[in-house]
Structure formats: structure tokens, C-alpha cells
Amino acid sequence: MTGKDENGILRSGTRDKVLYVIGEETENLPFVKTAEGFRVIAAGGAGRHIVLEGNAEAEIMALVLPGTGETNLDFNVEMAGAGAVCRLFGIYLCPENERLRINVNLTHSQGQCSSYQSFRGIVGGTARVEFNGRIVVCQDACKTEAYQENQSLLLSDEARVDTSPQLEIYADDVKCSHGAAVGRLDENEQFYMRSRGIPEREAKVLQMISFLSPVLDFLPEGRDRDALAGMVEQTIRNRF
């Protein structure tokens, strides 16, 4: 997985950082051309099978932008060697009539590995998002640490999110958790901001940015994170 977009194996002790940008005209986005810390892959969809050997480390992020139409985002990850670490993040922005399916299958086949997943998105219009996240901790995978979350904001009555986190544990001495939530913008927060002179539209934008910021905060500080955060903010302001 080093240097090119392909399904593959992360050999022992190697590291990889990949950002999938999915949306209309992704190859022309400035961030795709200037990113330094990530291999940036512009694609209409993504399906990857990734195997992490001992002490390998993968940081994978998917950014789904408006205008994707019908898209599947599939990740199959195997933690195959002790000490492997996988961080898998995603942000999806679906303001219109997008149809997005996110499928994550993450298997801890060996012990002493760690995985973290966080997917957050904003869904409006008549868009539909389906999230299926499955973590399997095999019998020999003791001392596993695995966490998964999926949270979404609905901006219209016609938008819909179906989320299905799954956790299968067949080993002892593990730390695992998962969770999912679907909600709407907090009117009390909006009232608080408006009472301090912030216009209603700006209050809603700030809420949306704040909702997504925990995913962005997992990225190291620097130019790439600032540029990605700027791209997300611009999309929210222009499309929601």
C-alpha cells in the first residue's frame, strides 16, 4: 500500500496514511494536489482489502463530498500481527439526493492490536446513508482494543440514516465498544448563540462544523488538517 492505490498488505513495522476523497470533480480540488502527509486518492467509490502485519500502522480517512450519486464505500481490514494499529475515519456530506452505503468489516485475528473507527456525517434533502460496521475479535486475539462510532445529523424530514454497528467477541481480556446516534441540530444551542448576536444561519453552520470536528481532530496538527478542515467548512457553507 505504499505509493500507489491498490489492495494490499502492510508489512511488519510499516506505516501508511491514505485519504480517499469521493465526490464530483475530486481531481480538481486543491487539497488533492497539495496534501503532504497523506496519499490522496480521488475516486468515485472505494473498496479496499487491507491486511496489517505485526506493528504495522494504517491511518485511513474517507471524505465523501456532495454530488456522489449512488456510492458504495467498502473497507475490509484484518489485524493479522501483534502490535498492529488501524485508525479508520470518515466524514460524509450529503445535502441533496445522494445514496451512500458505508460497509466496514474489521477483523482482529491476532491479539495485542488496536483499532479505532469514527464516522460522522451530515445528511439533508432526500439523501440516504447506510452504515454497516462490523468488528470481529477472534478466539486468539486477546488484549485487543477496538472502538467504533457512527454519528449523523439529519437536516430535513426526508433525509434518512440507517446505522448498524456490530461487535462479535470470541476472546477474553479485550477492551471493545461501539455506538451509533442519529439526531438533529440543537435548538437550545442555536438560541444561546443567537442571544449573543450570532445570526441564525451562522449558528447552524457553527453547529455543523463543531459536530464534525472530533473526526478532524484525530489528524495531526499541520497544513493538511487545516486544509481538510477548510474544505469541509467551505462545503457546509456552500451546500447546506
C-alpha positions in Angstrom: 0.0 0.0 0.0 2.9 2.3 -0.2 3.0 4.9 -3.0 0.0 3.7 -5.0 -3.7 2.9 -4.7 -4.0 -0.9 -4.5 -5.4 -3.5 -2.3 -2.5 -5.0 -0.3 -0.6 -5.8 2.8 1.1 -3.6 5.2 4.3 -5.4 6.1 5.6 -5.6 9.7 6.7 -2.2 11.0 5.5 -0.2 8.0 3.1 2.8 8.1 0.6 4.2 5.6 -1.7 7.3 5.6 -4.4 7.4 2.9 -7.2 9.9 2.3 -10.0 8.9 -0.1 -11.8 11.9 -1.5 -15.1 10.9 -3.1 -17.3 13.3 -5.0 -17.8 15.3 -8.1 -14.6 16.6 -9.9 -12.4 15.5 -7.0 -9.3 15.5 -9.0 -9.5 19.3 -9.3 -9.8 20.0 -5.6 -6.7 22.0 -4.3 -6.3 19.7 -1.4 -5.8 16.7 -3.7 -2.9 18.4 -5.3 -1.2 19.8 -2.2 -1.6 17.3 0.6 1.7 16.3 2.2 1.1 13.8 5.0 -1.4 11.6 3.1 -1.6 9.7 -0.1 -4.7 11.3 -1.6 -6.8 9.1 -3.8 -9.7 10.8 -5.8 -12.3 8.2 -6.6 -15.9 7.7 -7.4 -16.1 5.0 -4.7 -13.7 2.9 -2.7 -13.3 -0.8 -2.0 -10.2 -2.0 -0.2 -8.9 -5.1 1.4 -6.1 -4.3 3.8 -4.0 -6.6 6.0 -1.8 -5.3 8.7 1.1 -7.4 9.9 3.0 -7.1 13.2 3.5 -3.5 14.3 2.2 -2.1 11.1 0.2 1.1 11.3 -2.5 2.5 9.0 -4.4 5.7 9.1 -7.2 5.9 6.6 -9.7 8.7 6.1 -12.6 9.0 3.7 -14.2 12.3 2.8 -17.5 12.0 0.9 -18.5 15.2 -0.7 -21.8 16.3 -2.2 -22.9 15.1 -5.7 -21.8 11.5 -5.3 -25.0 10.0 -6.6 -25.1 6.3 -5.6 -21.8 5.2 -4.0 -20.5 2.3 -2.0 -17.6 2.7 0.4 -16.2 -0.7 1.4 -13.3 -1.5 3.7 -12.2 -4.9 4.8 -9.4 -4.8 7.3 -7.6 -7.6 9.0 -5.3 -7.1 12.0 -3.0 -10.0 11.3 0.0 -9.3 13.5 0.6 -8.3 17.1 1.1 -4.6 17.7 -0.8 -3.5 14.6 -2.8 -0.3 14.8 -5.5 0.9 12.5 -7.3 4.2 12.6 -10.2 4.5 10.2 -12.2 7.8 9.9 -14.9 9.2 7.7 -16.8 12.3 7.1 -19.8 12.3 4.7 -21.6 15.4 3.5 -24.9 14.5 1.7 -27.1 17.6 1.3 -29.3 16.6 -1.7 -30.3 13.2 -3.1 -27.2 11.1 -2.6 -27.3 7.4 -1.9 -24.3 6.3 0.2 -23.5 2.9 1.7 -20.6 2.5 4.0 -19.5 -1.0 4.9 -16.7 -1.7 7.3 -15.6 -5.3 8.2 -12.6 -5.2 10.6 -11.2 -8.5 11.9 -8.8 -8.8 14.8 -7.3 -12.2 14.0 -4.3 -11.7 16.3 -4.0 -10.3 19.7 -2.4 -7.1 21.1 -3.7 -4.9 18.3 -5.7 -1.7 18.4 -8.3 -0.3 16.0 -10.4 2.9 16.2 -13.2 3.9 13.8 -15.1 7.1 13.8 -17.6 8.1 11.0 -19.7 11.3 11.2 -21.9 12.9 8.6 -24.5 15.5 7.8 -27.5 14.4 5.7 -30.1 16.7 4.2 -32.6 16.9 1.3 -33.8 13.4 0.3 -30.3 11.8 0.8 -30.0 8.3 2.2 -27.0 6.9 4.1 -26.5 3.4 5.3 -23.7 2.5 7.7 -22.8 -1.1 8.4 -19.8 -1.6 10.7 -18.7 -5.0 11.9 -15.8 -5.8 14.3 -14.8 -9.4 14.9 -12.4 -10.3 17.7 -11.2 -13.9 17.0 -10.6 -16.5 19.7 -6.8 -16.0 19.8 -7.0 -12.2 19.8 -6.5 -11.5 23.5 -5.6 -8.0 24.6 -7.4 -6.4 21.7 -8.6 -2.8 21.9 -11.3 -1.9 19.4 -13.7 1.0 19.2 -16.3 2.1 16.7 -18.7 5.1 16.5 -21.1 6.4 13.9 -23.0 9.7 14.4 -25.1 11.6 11.9 -27.1 14.8 11.8 -30.3 15.0 9.9 -31.2 18.4 8.4 -34.6 17.5 6.8 -37.6 15.3 7.4 -37.0 13.4 4.2 -33.3 12.6 4.9 -32.6 9.2 6.3 -29.7 7.3 8.0 -29.7 3.7 8.9 -26.8 2.6 11.1 -25.9 -0.9 12.2 -22.8 -1.3 14.3 -21.9 -4.9 15.2 -19.4 -6.3 17.6 -18.5 -10.0 17.8 -16.1 -11.1 20.6 -14.7 -14.6 20.9 -11.7 -13.8 23.1 -11.1 -12.9 26.7 -9.2 -9.9 28.1 -10.3 -7.3 25.5 -11.4 -3.7 25.5 -14.1 -3.1 22.9 -17.0 -0.8 22.4 -19.3 0.6 19.7 -22.0 3.1 19.4 -24.3 5.0 17.0 -26.5 8.0 17.1 -28.7 10.0 14.7 -30.0 13.4 15.7 -30.8 17.0 14.7 -29.3 20.4 15.3 -29.7 21.5 18.9 -32.2 24.4 19.0 -31.1 25.4 22.5 -27.5 25.8 21.3 -28.8 28.0 18.4 -30.8 30.1 20.8 -27.8 30.6 23.0 -25.7 31.7 20.1 -28.4 34.0 18.7 -28.8 35.6 22.1 -25.2 36.7 21.7 -25.6 38.3 18.4 -24.8 35.3 16.1 -27.2 35.2 13.1 -29.3 32.0 12.8 -27.7 30.8 9.6 -24.2 31.2 11.1 -25.2 29.5 14.3 -26.3 26.4 12.3 -23.1 26.4 10.3 -21.0 26.6 13.5 -23.0 23.7 14.9 -22.3 21.5 11.9 -18.6 22.3 11.9 -18.4 21.6 15.6 -20.2 18.2 15.1 -17.6 17.1 12.6 -14.5 18.5 14.3 -13.9 15.4 16.6 -13.1 13.4 13.4 -10.7 16.1 12.1 -9.1 16.5 15.5 -7.7 12.9 15.2 -5.5 14.1 12.4 -2.0 15.6 13.3 -1.9 19.3 13.5 -0.4 20.9 10.4 -1.2 22.1 6.9 -3.1 19.0 5.8 -5.5 19.1 8.7 -6.1 22.8 8.2 -6.7 22.4 4.5 -9.1 19.5 5.0 -11.0 21.4 7.7 -11.2 24.4 5.4 -12.6 22.1 2.6 -15.2 20.7 4.9 -16.3 24.2 6.2 -16.5 25.6 2.7 -18.7 22.6 1.6 -21.0 23.2 4.6 -21.3 26.9 3.9 -22.0 26.4 0.1 -24.1 23.3 0.0 -26.2 23.1 3.2 
